[in-house]
Amino acid sequence: MTLGEKLKYLRRMENLSQNRLADILHIERSTYAYYESDRTRPDIYKLYAIAQIYGLPMAFFVNENWEMKEAEPSAPSRQKSLLSCKFGMHYKMR
């Protein structure tokens, strides 16, 4: 699974729009769409923020052989009501 496929899958799993994630990351929606289509890749700081949003290790995003079932967030991290990303933005879990 490519980085873009993982980003799209996770976003849909959390029922988020590209606009919402772009707002959280302080980027344009089109930039985030490019990430999902593998046209471009996020820089290391954006990738870190994305990993923080989903509560996943950065290794998950850079290792194309890591399957989604191995990367599911643990139950305790899913129960958190808020996740803070590095940039001070908050994302409310459903």
C-alpha positions as CSV (number, residue, x, y, z in Angstrom):
1,M,0.0,0.0,0.0
2,T,1.4,3.4,-1.0
3,L,1.6,6.4,1.3
4,G,-1.3,8.0,-0.6
5,E,-3.5,4.9,-0.2
6,K,-2.8,4.8,3.5
7,L,-3.7,8.5,3.9
8,K,-6.9,8.1,2.0
9,Y,-7.9,4.9,3.9
10,L,-7.2,6.5,7.3
11,R,-9.1,9.7,6.4
12,R,-12.1,7.8,5.3
13,M,-12.0,5.5,8.3
14,E,-12.2,8.6,10.5
15,N,-14.9,10.2,8.3
16,L,-12.8,13.3,7.7
17,S,-12.7,15.5,4.6
18,Q,-9.6,16.5,2.8
19,N,-10.5,20.1,3.7
20,R,-10.5,19.3,7.4
21,L,-7.1,17.6,7.4
22,A,-5.7,20.4,5.2
23,D,-6.9,22.9,7.8
24,I,-5.4,20.9,10.7
25,L,-2.0,20.7,8.8
26,H,-2.1,24.4,7.7
27,I,-1.9,23.5,4.0
28,E,-4.1,23.8,0.9
29,R,-6.7,21.1,0.2
30,S,-5.1,20.6,-3.2
31,T,-1.8,19.8,-1.5
32,Y,-3.4,17.2,0.7
33,A,-5.1,15.8,-2.4
34,Y,-1.7,15.5,-4.0
35,Y,-0.5,13.5,-1.0
36,E,-3.4,11.0,-1.3
37,S,-2.8,10.7,-5.1
38,D,1.0,10.1,-4.6
39,R,1.7,13.1,-6.8
40,T,3.8,14.5,-4.0
41,R,4.8,13.5,-0.4
42,P,4.5,15.5,2.8
43,D,7.7,16.8,4.3
44,I,8.9,15.2,7.5
45,Y,7.2,17.7,9.8
46,K,3.8,17.2,8.1
47,L,4.3,13.5,8.1
48,Y,5.0,13.7,11.9
49,A,1.8,15.7,12.4
50,I,-0.2,13.2,10.3
51,A,1.2,10.4,12.4
52,Q,0.2,12.2,15.6
53,I,-3.3,12.8,14.3
54,Y,-3.9,9.1,13.8
55,G,-1.9,7.9,16.7
56,L,0.4,5.8,14.5
57,P,4.2,5.5,14.3
58,M,5.8,7.3,11.4
59,A,7.3,4.0,10.3
60,F,3.8,3.0,9.3
61,F,3.7,5.7,6.7
62,V,7.1,5.2,5.2
63,N,7.1,1.4,5.0
64,E,4.9,0.3,2.1
65,N,4.9,-3.3,3.3
66,W,3.2,-2.5,6.6
67,E,-0.4,-3.6,6.3
68,M,-3.3,-1.7,7.7
69,K,-4.3,-4.5,10.1
70,E,-0.9,-4.2,11.9
71,A,-1.2,-0.5,12.2
72,E,-4.6,-0.2,13.8
73,P,-4.4,2.2,16.7
74,S,-4.6,0.5,20.1
75,A,-7.9,0.7,22.0
76,P,-6.6,3.2,24.6
77,S,-5.5,5.7,21.8
78,R,-8.9,5.3,20.1
79,Q,-10.7,6.1,23.4
80,K,-9.0,9.5,23.7
81,S,-11.4,12.3,23.0
82,L,-8.7,14.6,21.6
83,L,-5.4,14.2,19.9
84,S,-2.9,17.0,19.8
85,C,-0.7,17.4,16.8
86,K,2.7,19.1,17.1
87,F,1.4,22.4,15.8
88,G,-1.1,22.9,18.6
89,M,-4.1,22.0,16.6
90,H,-6.7,19.6,18.1
91,Y,-8.6,17.0,16.3
92,K,-11.7,15.6,17.9
93,M,-12.0,11.8,17.6
94,R,-15.5,10.6,16.7
